Amino acid sequence: MRTRSSTVMLVGGTSLAILGAVVSVVYFLQPWRTCPDEDSSAGCAMLPLDASIMSAAMVVTLFATAVAIAGAMGRRRTMY
């Protein structure tokens, strides 16, 4: 693997993994939700669309982490 492509994989994968993790945490906490029965927004039931967005963000995080690891391994191979 060439150094440029492995660098792009490393930086892009890391950026997407961080973004996916942030989106997952925000959708898990749901700070915009209010419930009449609960004091905190985390106690509210999650809407189906919110659950699908959080699931997609988790999948993106996993794939982006794999891409970042592959980029790091490719970068290590080209250095020697």
Number of C-alpha atoms within 10 A of each C-alpha: 14 12 16 11 13 23 17 15 23 23 17 17 25 20 16 20 24 16 15 24 19 15 19 23 13 13 20 15 16 18 11 9 13 14 12 8 8 10 10 14 17 17 14 16 11 16 8 9 9 14 15 13 14 20 16 15 22 19 16 20 24 17 16 24 22 17 22 24 17 17 26 19 14 19 20 13 13 11 8 5
